[in-house]
């Protein structure tokens, strides 16, 4: 039965996402979105919350909330620009960079590597199929960021 086969495949995707998020939390104490933001900050050297939100695909309030959580764990610091006091720079601490070195890859890294190795037509086919499935689940209006994770992006 194709319906059951499709539902099983969807369930496997959901479970893989959930299991990866749990493993990441167990090994680092971070959520997937927090780890992605930490990666963005470390790669940039220093970056504004606005630029973090653009690169992570989340709203500015969500990005600020994620930075708050990372700052509370002393994985990033915030400093005001000397030239323009309205600008706040976010930078990874030594502890933040060490965390990244020991952290497992989030599931979207694995997915991205496999997806980007596909031919253009195959990528387009998968995107179309997934968008169609989202529509069938009445999920078209649900706000979502490009992070494979369960629950709210800025949760604890």
ZADO-1210 file (C-alpha; in nm, 4 decimals, padded with zeros to 6 digits):
<atoms>
<atom x="00.0000" y="00.0000" z="00.0000" code="UNK" pos="1"/>
<atom x="00.1624" y="00.3236" z="-00.1156" code="UNK" pos="2"/>
<atom x="-00.0160" y="00.5353" z="00.1438" code="UNK" pos="3"/>
<atom x="00.1295" y="00.3297" z="00.4276" code="UNK" pos="4"/>
<atom x="00.4723" y="00.3243" z="00.2639" code="UNK" pos="5"/>
<atom x="00.4644" y="00.7046" z="00.2356" code="UNK" pos="6"/>
<atom x="00.3494" y="00.7470" z="00.5965" code="UNK" pos="7"/>
<atom x="00.6252" y="00.5151" z="00.7170" code="UNK" pos="8"/>
<atom x="00.8837" y="00.7184" z="00.5244" code="UNK" pos="9"/>
<atom x="00.7507" y="01.0425" z="00.6771" code="UNK" pos="10"/>
<atom x="00.7602" y="00.8883" z="01.0244" code="UNK" pos="11"/>
<atom x="01.1200" y="00.7773" z="00.9713" code="UNK" pos="12"/>
<atom x="01.2157" y="01.1324" z="00.8761" code="UNK" pos="13"/>
<atom x="01.0457" y="01.2691" z="01.1884" code="UNK" pos="14"/>
<atom x="01.2128" y="01.0082" z="01.4093" code="UNK" pos="15"/>
<atom x="01.5568" y="01.0694" z="01.2554" code="UNK" pos="16"/>
<atom x="01.5153" y="01.4406" z="01.3272" code="UNK" pos="17"/>
<atom x="01.4016" y="01.3760" z="01.6830" code="UNK" pos="18"/>
<atom x="01.6790" y="01.1243" z="01.7559" code="UNK" pos="19"/>
<atom x="01.9466" y="01.3558" z="01.6157" code="UNK" pos="20"/>
<atom x="01.8178" y="01.6452" z="01.8278" code="UNK" pos="21"/>
<atom x="01.8259" y="01.4254" z="02.1404" code="UNK" pos="22"/>
<atom x="02.1796" y="01.3021" z="02.0678" code="UNK" pos="23"/>
<atom x="02.2968" y="01.6576" z="02.0096" code="UNK" pos="24"/>
<atom x="02.1362" y="01.7759" z="02.3345" code="UNK" pos="25"/>
<atom x="02.2845" y="01.4829" z="02.5270" code="UNK" pos="26"/>
<atom x="02.6370" y="01.5402" z="02.3942" code="UNK" pos="27"/>
<atom x="02.6446" y="01.9215" z="02.3968" code="UNK" pos="28"/>
<atom x="02.3504" y="02.0492" z="02.5985" code="UNK" pos="29"/>
<atom x="02.2520" y="02.2565" z="02.2933" code="UNK" pos="30"/>
<atom x="01.9530" y="02.2457" z="02.0646" code="UNK" pos="31"/>
<atom x="02.0110" y="02.2136" z="01.6913" code="UNK" pos="32"/>
<atom x="01.9273" y="02.5821" z="01.6285" code="UNK" pos="33"/>
<atom x="02.1678" y="02.6899" z="01.9040" code="UNK" pos="34"/>
<atom x="02.4463" y="02.4823" z="01.7490" code="UNK" pos="35"/>
<atom x="02.3749" y="02.6254" z="01.4022" code="UNK" pos="36"/>
<atom x="02.3891" y="02.9810" z="01.5387" code="UNK" pos="37"/>
<atom x="02.7144" y="02.9029" z="01.7195" code="UNK" pos="38"/>
<atom x="02.8568" y="02.7682" z="01.3913" code="UNK" pos="39"/>
<atom x="02.7489" y="03.0841" z="01.2072" code="UNK" pos="40"/>
<atom x="02.9057" y="03.3083" z="01.4715" code="UNK" pos="41"/>
<atom x="03.2327" y="03.1124" z="01.4825" code="UNK" pos="42"/>
<atom x="03.2634" y="03.1045" z="01.1021" code="UNK" pos="43"/>
<atom x="03.2071" y="03.4795" z="01.0774" code="UNK" pos="44"/>
<atom x="03.4495" y="03.5760" z="01.3533" code="UNK" pos="45"/>
<atom x="03.2077" y="03.8442" z="01.4636" code="UNK" pos="46"/>
<atom x="02.8594" y="03.9108" z="01.3337" code="UNK" pos="47"/>
<atom x="02.5490" y="04.1138" z="01.4128" code="UNK" pos="48"/>
<atom x="02.2267" y="03.9488" z="01.5319" code="UNK" pos="49"/>
<atom x="02.0569" y="04.0739" z="01.2135" code="UNK" pos="50"/>
<atom x="02.3109" y="03.8906" z="00.9980" code="UNK" pos="51"/>
<atom x="02.2746" y="03.5800" z="01.2149" code="UNK" pos="52"/>
<atom x="01.8992" y="03.5798" z="01.1539" code="UNK" pos="53"/>
<atom x="01.9529" y="03.6085" z="00.7772" code="UNK" pos="54"/>
<atom x="02.2061" y="03.3264" z="00.7629" code="UNK" pos="55"/>
<atom x="02.0100" y="03.0971" z="00.9953" code="UNK" pos="56"/>
<atom x="01.6778" y="03.1652" z="00.8253" code="UNK" pos="57"/>
<atom x="01.5060" y="03.2730" z="01.1463" code="UNK" pos="58"/>
<atom x="01.3535" y="03.6011" z="01.2628" code="UNK" pos="59"/>
<atom x="01.5609" y="03.8611" z="01.4464" code="UNK" pos="60"/>
<atom x="01.3781" y="03.7987" z="01.7745" code="UNK" pos="61"/>
<atom x="01.4491" y="03.4255" z="01.7457" code="UNK" pos="62"/>
<atom x="01.8147" y="03.4909" z="01.6615" code="UNK" pos="63"/>
<atom x="01.8454" y="03.7205" z="01.9656" code="UNK" pos="64"/>
<atom x="01.6839" y="03.4576" z="02.1875" code="UNK" pos="65"/>
<atom x="01.9276" y="03.1931" z="02.0615" code="UNK" pos="66"/>
<atom x="02.2232" y="03.4279" z="02.1187" code="UNK" pos="67"/>
<atom x="02.0910" y="03.4958" z="02.4720" code="UNK" pos="68"/>
<atom x="02.1023" y="03.1239" z="02.5480" code="UNK" pos="69"/>
<atom x="02.4528" y="03.0866" z="02.4034" code="UNK" pos="70"/>
<atom x="02.5721" y="03.3925" z="02.5942" code="UNK" pos="71"/>
<atom x="02.4290" y="03.2534" z="02.9201" code="UNK" pos="72"/>
<atom x="02.6438" y="02.9417" z="02.8645" code="UNK" pos="73"/>
<atom x="02.9460" y="03.1641" z="02.7879" code="UNK" pos="74"/>
<atom x="02.9770" y="03.0238" z="02.4357" code="UNK" pos="75"/>
<atom x="02.9439" y="03.3688" z="02.2738" code="UNK" pos="76"/>
<atom x="02.9948" y="03.7290" z="02.3804" code="UNK" pos="77"/>
<atom x="02.8203" y="04.0494" z="02.2792" code="UNK" pos="78"/>
<atom x="03.0091" y="04.3768" z="02.2485" code="UNK" pos="79"/>
<atom x="02.9014" y="04.7201" z="02.1287" code="UNK" pos="80"/>
<atom x="03.0801" y="04.8706" z="01.8329" code="UNK" pos="81"/>
<atom x="03.3244" y="05.1458" z="01.9234" code="UNK" pos="82"/>
<atom x="03.2304" y="05.3436" z="01.6105" code="UNK" pos="83"/>
<atom x="02.8534" y="05.3042" z="01.6240" code="UNK" pos="84"/>
<atom x="02.7104" y="05.2197" z="01.9657" code="UNK" pos="85"/>
<atom x="02.3871" y="05.0964" z="01.8024" code="UNK" pos="86"/>
<atom x="02.5732" y="04.7997" z="01.6519" code="UNK" pos="87"/>
<atom x="02.6192" y="04.4895" z="01.8662" code="UNK" pos="88"/>
<atom x="02.8778" y="04.2317" z="01.7642" code="UNK" pos="89"/>
<atom x="02.8460" y="03.8657" z="01.8577" code="UNK" pos="90"/>
<atom x="03.1620" y="03.6520" z="01.8712" code="UNK" pos="91"/>
<atom x="03.2348" y="03.2943" z="01.9764" code="UNK" pos="92"/>
<atom x="03.4365" y="03.2410" z="02.2924" code="UNK" pos="93"/>
<atom x="03.7134" y="02.9833" z="02.3246" code="UNK" pos="94"/>
<atom x="03.4591" y="02.7597" z="02.5008" code="UNK" pos="95"/>
<atom x="03.2215" y="02.8046" z="02.2067" code="UNK" pos="96"/>
<atom x="03.4860" y="02.7064" z="01.9535" code="UNK" pos="97"/>
<atom x="03.5825" y="02.4043" z="02.1652" code="UNK" pos="98"/>
<atom x="03.2158" y="02.3034" z="02.1803" code="UNK" pos="99"/>
<atom x="03.1975" y="02.3106" z="01.8002" code="UNK" pos="100"/>
<atom x="03.5071" y="02.0952" z="01.7637" code="UNK" pos="101"/>
<atom x="03.3606" y="01.8219" z="01.9820" code="UNK" pos="102"/>
<atom x="02.9952" y="01.8481" z="01.8708" code="UNK" pos="103"/>
<atom x="02.8443" y="01.5942" z="01.6327" code="UNK" pos="104"/>
<atom x="02.7168" y="01.7200" z="01.2969" code="UNK" pos="105"/>
<atom x="02.3547" y="01.8299" z="01.2992" code="UNK" pos="106"/>
<atom x="02.1323" y="01.6241" z="01.0708" code="UNK" pos="107"/>
<atom x="02.0930" y="01.9060" z="00.8187" code="UNK" pos="108"/>
<atom x="02.4672" y="01.8957" z="00.7432" code="UNK" pos="109"/>
<atom x="02.4395" y="01.5307" z="00.6450" code="UNK" pos="110"/>
<atom x="02.1241" y="01.6016" z="00.4452" code="UNK" pos="111"/>
<atom x="02.2810" y="01.9032" z="00.2728" code="UNK" pos="112"/>
<atom x="02.5854" y="01.7041" z="00.1633" code="UNK" pos="113"/>
<atom x="02.3712" y="01.4295" z="00.0118" code="UNK" pos="114"/>
<atom x="02.1168" y="01.6700" z="-00.1396" code="UNK" pos="115"/>
<atom x="02.3788" y="01.8931" z="-00.3015" code="UNK" pos="116"/>
<atom x="02.5426" y="01.5902" z="-00.4641" code="UNK" pos="117"/>
<atom x="02.2194" y="01.5141" z="-00.6524" code="UNK" pos="118"/>
<atom x="02.1595" y="01.6264" z="-01.0093" code="UNK" pos="119"/>
<atom x="01.9660" y="01.9503" z="-01.0493" code="UNK" pos="120"/>
<atom x="01.6570" y="01.7732" z="-01.1864" code="UNK" pos="121"/>
<atom x="01.6542" y="01.5348" z="-00.8891" code="UNK" pos="122"/>
<atom x="01.6830" y="01.8205" z="-00.6396" code="UNK" pos="123"/>
<atom x="01.3919" y="01.9972" z="-00.8111" code="UNK" pos="124"/>
<atom x="01.1857" y="01.6774" z="-00.8062" code="UNK" pos="125"/>
<atom x="01.2448" y="01.6272" z="-00.4327" code="UNK" pos="126"/>
<atom x="01.1625" y="01.9895" z="-00.3509" code="UNK" pos="127"/>
<atom x="00.8397" y="01.9652" z="-00.5516" code="UNK" pos="128"/>
<atom x="00.7424" y="01.6368" z="-00.3833" code="UNK" pos="129"/>
<atom x="00.8132" y="01.7703" z="-00.0340" code="UNK" pos="130"/>
<atom x="00.6210" y="02.0919" z="-00.1006" code="UNK" pos="131"/>
<atom x="00.3308" y="01.8832" z="-00.2284" code="UNK" pos="132"/>
<atom x="00.3414" y="01.6665" z="00.0868" code="UNK" pos="133"/>
<atom x="00.3481" y="01.9797" z="00.3016" code="UNK" pos="134"/>
<atom x="00.0387" y="02.1014" z="00.1202" code="UNK" pos="135"/>
<atom x="-00.1340" y="01.7661" z="00.1728" code="UNK" pos="136"/>
<atom x="-00.0659" y="01.8015" z="00.5452" code="UNK" pos="137"/>
<atom x="-00.2056" y="02.1580" z="00.5476" code="UNK" pos="138"/>
<atom x="00.1400" y="02.2766" z="00.6516" code="UNK" pos="139"/>
<atom x="00.1807" y="02.5447" z="00.3858" code="UNK" pos="140"/>
<atom x="00.1083" y="02.8323" z="00.6228" code="UNK" pos="141"/>
<atom x="00.3272" y="02.7039" z="00.9069" code="UNK" pos="142"/>
<atom x="00.6296" y="02.9262" z="00.9643" code="UNK" pos="143"/>
<atom x="00.9448" y="02.7155" z="00.9497" code="UNK" pos="144"/>
<atom x="01.3168" y="02.7787" z="00.9339" code="UNK" pos="145"/>
<atom x="01.5585" y="02.5615" z="00.7343" code="UNK" pos="146"/>
<atom x="01.6640" y="02.3695" z="01.0455" code="UNK" pos="147"/>
<atom x="01.5952" y="01.9988" z="01.0909" code="UNK" pos="148"/>
<atom x="01.4767" y="02.0038" z="01.4491" code="UNK" pos="149"/>
<atom x="01.1677" y="01.9303" z="01.6531" code="UNK" pos="150"/>
<atom x="00.9740" y="02.1878" z="01.8536" code="UNK" pos="151"/>
<atom x="01.0093" y="02.5638" z="01.8646" code="UNK" pos="152"/>
<atom x="01.3380" y="02.6940" z="01.7264" code="UNK" pos="153"/>
<atom x="01.4125" y="02.9162" z="02.0272" code="UNK" pos="154"/>
<atom x="01.3099" y="02.6722" z="02.3016" code="UNK" pos="155"/>
<atom x="01.5302" y="02.5955" z="02.6003" code="UNK" pos="156"/>
</atoms>
